[in-house]
Amino acid sequence: MLARFSFYLIPFIGVFLTCTLAASIKARALPGLLDATLEELRAGLDRGTFTSVDLTKAYLGRITETQNSLNAIIQLNPDALTVAEAKDYERKEACPSGGPCPSLGALHGIPVILKDNIATFDSMDNTAGSYALVGAKVPCDSTIASKLRSAGVILLGKANLSQWAAWRTYNYDINAWSSVGGRTKGAYYKDQSPGGSSSGSGVASSVGLAWASLGSETAGSIISPAYENNVVGIKPTVGLTSRYLVVPISQHQDSVGPLARTVKDAAVLLSAIAGTDHRDNYTSSIPFATIPDYTASCMHKRLDGVRLGMPKSFTGDENLSDNEKKLVKAAVATLRSLGATVVEGFDMPGSKRLSELNDVTWSRLGIDFISDAPNYFNELSVNPHNISSVQDLVHYTRTDPRENYPEVDTKLWDDALAQGFGNTDARFWNFTLLNYEIFADQGIDWALRQHDLDMLVGHPYSMLYYTSAIGYPVMSVPAGSVPVEGGGSRPVGFGFTGTKFSEEKMFRVAYAFEQATTHRNKLQPMIVPKTELKDVILH
């Protein structure tokens, strides 16, 4: 009789326990993953409200939900849950009584997505979106991946990208497309282009498929997806972050940086990956004995005494809509309201000399690519198609039908090869010197000196021609949105730049702007994953 009674009682006990657990979860206020900050996630892990395994499962569920609609992730790390279990064990061992665990780094047990051109020495490929690199193996982690693992990060997977980081064809109608990953779409309006080339990284951070993501930029590949996806993106000074075992375009312009939902979270992630590396000699130019605490810059909500400048060439071009121009003006007004002095209406001498460059910038990138790409191929421990040069890559791409040639051409590579010289040639250095003269000596550095400025501000896209060519830092922060015909809204960003290695100042100004406006939280995507931590914990 007792057994029979117990049998009927079991469902009621189950319902009671489920309701009790649900109430307990609600009381503990689990963070919503669309906007969860690092501070919120760490607080939950420290309190034991949820585990790194719970968090990883929730993000994996969100990725699965949105893969058909957004297609942001090119591959998942099959070891992610195993790593998460190990991080939970380390947390328990380090702080058995629970609560804050200062002996563990800020990123311990936090899932992050990498762009699929940042190599990892694990079960994942590093494809740059091309079948030419599917099955290829690297001898070790990239420096970036190694630093993240040392910080306790869970490498959740790889983000889709514009193939070869948008360095194959001049046809930008295929932005956010790769032969391996297909096309990524943004979440804010129908058939949204998410920008590129760090397309999947921008989308993943925007809709909470991970805490944050890493991208790479040569000429706008972080700033563009940050702008288009309502997130913070920073392209650091070339040399602040290592490019070892990152599929290259240009050693003079490539940089790895964060795409995150807040300025402060971007600062934490940049601090984790910045630093010298003997395998990337550009990092030897870092002027600090110790990398600055970028997070500490994210404290001040006022900008009293800060001098900012917006040159005419940074106000945006004729392609901006009236609504976008209004947002630029509103951003400047906000900075003034915070106590900053903003100097406007001046020309930089270099802006009158842009015609001298003609196609120099593209030529320079092409020359770097044919010189630098073979270095990556030669580092591979497994090279399934024996590709060792750009000529080999062109041949492979044109003969493997999965690479969609000739619908997607190889014109960028063809033009680079046709130039017939590499990046040690005197002609290349003439190109480089001309870029620095126009964009630095008579551009950004001139403006900072001439008007005694701390930073320059303006429309992010108008800054890229300058910052890309000379490897200077640039950041985009959400600044509002404009309506889109057919429904939804297009996010808009506001930009910050300065001289090389001025990221510490940049974070201070950007953080104050973000805190005064909170634009990201005012715009909701049309596509939002439903899986939350409570679903994983209850299940």
C-alpha positions in Angstrom: 0.0 0.0 0.0 2.8 2.4 0.9 4.6 1.6 -2.4 1.4 2.3 -4.4 0.8 5.5 -2.5 4.4 6.6 -3.2 3.9 5.9 -6.8 1.0 8.3 -7.0 2.9 10.8 -4.9 6.0 11.0 -7.1 4.5 13.4 -9.7 3.2 15.7 -7.0 6.7 15.7 -5.3 8.2 16.4 -8.8 5.9 19.3 -9.4 6.5 20.7 -5.9 10.3 20.5 -6.3 10.2 22.0 -9.7 8.0 24.9 -8.5 10.3 25.4 -5.5 13.4 25.4 -7.7 11.8 27.8 -10.1 10.9 30.2 -7.2 14.5 29.8 -5.9 15.9 30.7 -9.3 13.7 33.7 -9.6 14.7 34.9 -6.2 18.4 34.7 -7.2 17.7 36.9 -10.3 19.6 35.0 -13.0 21.0 37.4 -15.6 19.3 37.5 -19.0 21.9 36.3 -21.5 21.0 38.9 -24.2 22.7 41.6 -22.2 24.6 39.8 -19.4 27.8 41.5 -18.3 30.9 39.9 -17.0 30.2 41.3 -13.6 26.8 39.6 -13.5 28.1 36.3 -14.8 31.0 36.3 -12.3 28.6 37.1 -9.5 26.4 34.2 -10.4 29.4 31.8 -10.6 30.8 33.1 -7.3 27.5 32.7 -5.5 26.9 29.2 -6.9 23.7 30.4 -8.5 24.8 28.6 -11.7 28.0 26.8 -12.9 30.2 27.2 -15.9 28.6 24.0 -17.2 25.1 25.6 -16.9 26.4 28.7 -18.7 28.0 26.8 -21.5 24.9 24.6 -22.0 22.8 27.8 -22.2 25.0 29.4 -24.8 25.1 26.2 -26.8 21.3 26.1 -26.7 21.1 29.7 -28.0 23.5 28.9 -30.8 21.5 25.9 -31.8 18.3 28.0 -31.8 19.6 30.7 -34.0 21.9 28.8 -36.4 19.3 28.5 -39.2 18.3 32.2 -38.9 21.6 33.9 -38.1 24.3 31.3 -39.0 26.9 33.1 -36.8 28.9 30.1 -35.7 31.0 28.0 -38.1 32.0 25.3 -35.6 31.5 24.4 -32.0 34.2 23.2 -29.7 33.3 19.5 -28.9 35.4 19.8 -25.7 33.6 22.9 -24.4 31.5 21.1 -21.7 34.5 19.1 -20.6 36.5 22.3 -20.2 33.5 23.9 -18.3 33.5 20.9 -15.9 37.2 21.4 -15.3 36.6 25.1 -14.6 33.9 24.3 -12.1 36.2 21.8 -10.3 39.0 24.5 -10.2 36.5 27.0 -8.7 35.4 24.5 -6.0 39.0 23.6 -5.2 40.1 27.3 -5.0 37.1 28.5 -3.0 35.4 25.5 -1.3 33.2 27.7 0.8 31.9 29.6 -2.2 31.6 33.4 -2.5 34.0 35.7 -4.4 37.1 33.8 -5.5 39.9 36.4 -6.1 42.5 33.8 -6.7 40.7 33.0 -10.0 41.0 35.5 -12.9 38.0 37.6 -14.0 37.4 35.4 -17.0 37.7 32.0 -15.3 34.9 29.8 -16.5 33.5 32.3 -19.0 32.7 31.2 -22.6 34.1 33.2 -25.5 33.8 32.8 -29.3 36.8 33.2 -31.6 36.7 34.3 -35.2 37.6 31.4 -37.4 41.0 32.7 -38.4 42.4 32.5 -34.9 44.1 29.1 -34.5 43.4 26.7 -31.6 45.4 23.6 -30.9 42.4 21.3 -30.2 39.6 19.6 -32.0 38.6 22.7 -34.0 39.8 23.7 -37.4 41.0 27.1 -38.3 39.6 27.7 -41.7 39.3 31.4 -42.5 36.1 30.2 -44.1 37.9 28.2 -46.8 38.0 24.5 -47.6 41.7 25.0 -48.3 42.2 25.0 -44.5 39.7 22.4 -43.5 41.6 19.6 -41.9 44.8 21.7 -41.5 46.5 21.5 -38.1 48.7 24.0 -36.3 51.6 23.1 -34.1 50.2 24.9 -31.0 47.6 27.4 -29.9 47.8 30.9 -31.4 49.1 33.3 -28.7 45.6 34.8 -28.4 44.0 31.4 -27.7 46.9 30.5 -25.3 46.3 33.7 -23.3 42.6 33.1 -23.1 43.1 29.5 -21.8 45.6 30.8 -19.2 42.9 33.3 -18.1 40.5 30.4 -17.6 38.3 31.1 -20.6 36.1 28.4 -22.2 36.7 28.5 -25.9 33.1 27.8 -27.0 33.6 27.8 -30.8 34.5 29.6 -33.9 32.5 32.4 -35.6 31.8 32.6 -39.3 33.5 35.4 -41.2 33.8 36.9 -44.6 36.1 34.4 -46.3 39.8 35.0 -45.9 38.7 38.0 -43.7 37.2 39.6 -46.9 40.5 39.3 -48.8 39.6 37.4 -51.9 37.3 39.5 -54.1 36.3 43.1 -54.5 32.7 42.0 -54.5 31.3 43.2 -51.2 27.8 41.8 -52.1 29.1 38.6 -50.5 30.1 40.2 -47.3 29.7 37.8 -44.3 29.9 34.8 -46.7 32.4 32.0 -46.6 32.4 28.7 -48.5 32.6 26.7 -45.3 30.1 28.6 -43.2 27.7 30.1 -45.7 26.2 33.5 -45.1 25.8 35.2 -41.7 22.8 37.5 -41.1 22.2 40.2 -38.5 19.4 40.1 -36.0 18.0 43.6 -36.2 16.0 43.6 -39.4 15.1 41.2 -42.2 18.1 40.0 -44.3 20.4 42.3 -42.4 24.0 42.4 -43.5 26.0 42.1 -40.3 29.1 43.8 -41.6 32.4 42.1 -41.9 34.7 40.5 -41.9 34.2 39.6 -38.2 30.5 39.0 -39.0 29.8 36.0 -36.8 31.7 37.5 -33.9 29.6 40.7 -34.0 26.3 38.8 -34.2 27.4 36.3 -31.5 28.1 39.0 -29.0 25.0 41.0 -30.0 22.4 38.3 -29.3 24.2 36.6 -26.5 25.6 33.4 -28.0 28.6 33.9 -25.7 29.7 36.5 -23.2 31.9 38.1 -25.8 33.8 37.4 -29.0 37.1 38.1 -30.7 37.5 39.4 -34.2 40.4 40.6 -36.3 40.7 43.8 -38.3 42.8 44.9 -41.3 40.5 47.6 -42.6 37.2 47.8 -40.7 36.6 44.2 -39.9 35.9 44.8 -36.2 34.5 48.3 -36.4 32.0 47.4 -39.2 30.3 44.4 -37.4 30.4 46.4 -34.1 28.5 49.3 -35.8 26.0 47.1 -37.5 25.2 44.8 -34.6 24.8 47.3 -31.7 27.9 46.2 -29.8 31.2 47.7 -28.7 34.2 46.9 -30.9 37.8 47.9 -30.6 40.6 47.5 -33.1 43.7 47.9 -31.0 46.9 49.5 -32.1 48.8 47.1 -34.4 51.3 45.4 -32.1 49.2 45.5 -28.9 47.9 42.0 -29.5 49.8 39.1 -31.1 49.0 37.8 -34.6 50.9 34.6 -34.2 48.9 31.8 -35.9 46.2 34.2 -37.0 45.5 33.8 -40.7 47.1 37.0 -42.1 46.3 39.6 -44.6 48.9 42.3 -43.6 51.5 42.3 -40.9 51.3 46.2 -41.1 47.6 46.4 -40.5 46.2 43.2 -38.9 45.1 43.4 -35.3 43.0 41.2 -33.0 40.4 42.8 -30.7 37.2 42.3 -28.8 33.5 42.6 -29.7 31.5 42.9 -26.5 28.2 44.3 -25.3 29.8 46.9 -23.0 32.9 49.1 -23.0 34.0 47.7 -19.7 33.7 44.1 -20.9 35.7 45.0 -24.0 38.4 46.4 -21.7 38.6 43.2 -19.7 38.9 41.1 -22.8 41.6 43.4 -24.3 43.6 43.3 -21.1 43.6 39.5 -21.3 45.0 39.2 -24.8 47.3 42.2 -24.9 51.1 41.9 -24.5 54.4 41.1 -26.1 55.1 37.9 -28.0 58.6 37.0 -29.4 56.8 35.3 -32.4 55.3 38.7 -33.4 58.0 41.3 -33.5 55.4 44.1 -33.8 54.5 43.6 -30.2 58.0 44.7 -29.3 56.9 48.3 -30.0 54.5 48.2 -26.9 55.8 51.2 -24.9 54.6 49.9 -21.5 56.6 47.7 -19.1 53.2 46.5 -17.9 50.0 46.5 -20.0 47.7 49.2 -18.6 44.6 48.2 -16.6 42.1 49.1 -19.2 39.2 48.2 -16.9 40.4 50.8 -14.4 39.7 53.4 -17.2 36.0 52.5 -17.1 35.2 54.3 -13.9 34.6 58.0 -14.7 31.2 59.2 -15.9 32.4 62.8 -16.4 34.9 64.1 -18.9 35.8 67.5 -17.3 39.1 68.7 -18.7 39.1 66.3 -21.6 39.7 67.8 -25.0 38.2 66.1 -28.1 38.3 66.9 -31.7 36.1 66.1 -34.7 37.7 67.0 -38.0 35.5 67.7 -41.0 36.6 64.4 -42.5 35.3 62.4 -39.5 31.8 63.7 -39.6 30.6 61.1 -42.1 30.3 61.2 -45.8 27.5 62.0 -48.3 26.2 58.4 -47.9 24.9 59.1 -44.4 21.2 59.5 -44.0 19.8 62.6 -42.3 18.9 60.5 -39.3 22.5 59.1 -39.0 23.9 62.7 -39.2 21.6 63.7 -36.4 22.9 60.8 -34.3 26.5 62.0 -34.8 25.5 65.5 -33.7 23.7 64.1 -30.7 26.8 62.1 -29.7 28.9 65.3 -29.8 26.3 67.1 -27.7 26.4 64.3 -25.1 30.2 64.6 -24.8 29.9 68.3 -24.2 27.3 67.7 -21.6 29.7 65.5 -19.8 32.2 68.3 -19.5 34.4 67.6 -22.5 35.6 70.4 -24.8 34.9 69.3 -28.5 36.8 71.2 -31.2 35.0 70.9 -34.5 35.2 72.3 -38.1 38.9 71.9 -38.9 40.6 70.2 -41.8 43.6 67.9 -41.4 46.3 68.7 -44.1 46.4 65.1 -45.0 42.8 65.0 -46.0 43.6 67.2 -49.0 46.2 64.7 -50.2 44.1 61.6 -50.3 44.1 61.6 -54.2 47.9 60.9 -54.0 47.2 57.5 -52.6 44.9 56.3 -55.4 45.1 52.5 -55.0 48.2 52.5 -52.8 46.3 51.1 -49.8 44.9 48.2 -51.7 48.2 47.6 -53.4 50.0 47.6 -50.1 47.6 45.0 -48.6 48.0 42.8 -51.6 51.7 42.9 -51.4 51.7 42.0 -47.7 49.3 39.1 -48.3 51.4 37.4 -50.9 54.4 37.8 -48.5 52.7 36.9 -45.3 50.2 34.2 -46.2 53.0 31.7 -47.0 54.4 32.2 -43.5 51.1 30.9 -42.1 50.9 27.9 -44.5 54.5 27.0 -43.6 53.7 26.9 -39.9 51.1 24.2 -40.4 51.9 20.7 -39.0 49.2 19.3 -41.3 48.6 20.9 -44.7 46.1 18.7 -46.4 46.3 20.4 -49.8 50.0 21.3 -49.7 49.3 25.0 -50.2 52.5 27.0 -49.6 51.9 30.2 -51.7 49.2 32.5 -52.9 49.6 30.9 -56.4 48.8 27.5 -54.8 45.8 29.1 -53.1 44.5 30.6 -56.3 44.8 27.2 -58.1 43.0 25.4 -55.2 40.2 27.9 -55.0 39.6 27.8 -58.7 39.5 24.0 -58.9 37.5 23.0 -55.8 33.8 23.5 -56.7 32.9 24.2 -53.1 34.8 27.5 -53.3 32.2 28.9 -55.8 34.6 30.1 -58.4 34.1 31.9 -60.7 30.8 33.3 -59.1 33.2 34.4 -56.4 36.4 35.5 -58.1 40.0 35.8 -56.9 40.6 39.3 -58.2 42.3 40.6 -55.1 44.8 37.8 -55.2 45.3 38.1 -58.9 46.0 41.8 -58.7 48.4 41.3 -55.8 50.4 38.6 -57.8 50.4 40.8 -60.9 52.4 43.5 -59.0 55.3 41.2 -59.0 57.1 42.3 -55.8 57.0 41.6 -52.0 56.9 43.7 -48.9 60.7 44.0 -48.7 60.9 45.9 -52.0 61.7 49.6 -51.9 58.5 50.4 -53.7 56.5 48.9 -50.9 58.2 51.1 -48.3 57.5 54.1 -50.4 53.8 53.2 -50.1 54.2 52.8 -46.4 55.9 56.1 -45.8 53.3 57.9 -47.9 50.5 56.4 -45.7 52.2 57.6 -42.5 52.9 61.0 -43.9 49.2 61.6 -44.9 47.4 59.8 -42.2 49.6 60.3 -39.1 52.0 63.3 -39.6 49.4 65.3 -41.4 46.4 63.5 -40.1 45.6 62.1 -36.6 48.8 63.1 -34.9 48.7 66.5 -36.5 45.2 67.1 -35.2 46.1 66.0 -31.7 49.1 68.3 -31.6 47.6 71.3 -33.4 44.5 71.5 -31.1 46.0 70.0 -27.9 43.5 67.1 -28.0 43.3 63.9 -26.1 41.3 62.0 -28.7 39.4 62.3 -31.9 35.7 61.4 -32.3 33.3 61.1 -35.2 31.6 58.6 -37.5 33.4 55.3 -37.2 33.4 54.5 -40.9 35.0 57.9 -41.8 37.9 57.1 -39.4 38.8 53.7 -41.0 40.8 55.0 -44.0 43.1 56.8 -41.5 43.4 54.2 -38.7 43.7 51.2 -40.9 46.6 52.4 -43.0 48.8 53.3 -40.1 47.7 50.7 -37.5 46.2 53.2 -35.0 43.4 52.2 -32.6 39.7 52.8 -33.2 36.5 52.0 -31.3 32.8 51.9 -32.2 30.2 52.3 -29.4 26.4 52.0 -29.9 25.0 55.5 -30.6 21.3 54.8 -31.5 19.5 53.5 -34.5 17.6 54.5 -37.6 14.4 52.9 -38.9 14.5 50.4 -41.8 11.9 50.1 -44.4 10.0 46.9 -43.8 10.4 46.9 -40.1 13.2 46.8 -37.6 16.0 49.3 -37.0 19.6 49.6 -38.1 22.1 50.1 -35.3 24.4 53.1 -35.5 27.8 53.5 -33.8 29.9 56.5 -32.7 33.7 56.4 -33.1 36.8 57.2 -31.0 40.4 57.2 -32.1 43.8 58.6 -31.1 47.5 58.0 -31.6 49.1 54.6 -31.3 48.7 52.8 -27.9 46.2 55.4 -26.6 43.6 52.7 -25.7 43.6 53.7 -22.0 42.3 57.2 -22.9 39.9 55.8 -25.4 38.3 53.5 -22.8 37.8 56.4 -20.4 36.0 58.6 -23.0 34.0 55.8 -24.5 32.9 54.5 -21.1 31.6 57.9 -20.1 29.7 58.2 -23.4 28.2 54.8 -23.0 27.1 55.3 -19.4 25.4 58.6 -20.3 23.5 57.2 -23.3 23.0 53.4 -22.7 22.0 53.2 -26.4 22.5 49.4 -26.7 19.8 48.6 -24.2 17.3 50.8 -26.0 17.3 48.7 -29.2 16.1 45.1 -29.2 16.9 42.7 -32.0 14.1 41.1 -34.0 15.7 37.7 -33.5 16.3 36.8 -29.8 17.3 33.3 -28.6 14.9 32.0 -26.0 17.2 29.7 -24.1 18.2 31.2 -20.7 20.1 29.9 -17.7 16.8 29.0 -15.9 15.9 26.6 -18.7 19.2 24.7 -18.3 19.0 24.7 -14.5 15.4 23.5 -14.4 16.1 20.8 -17.0 
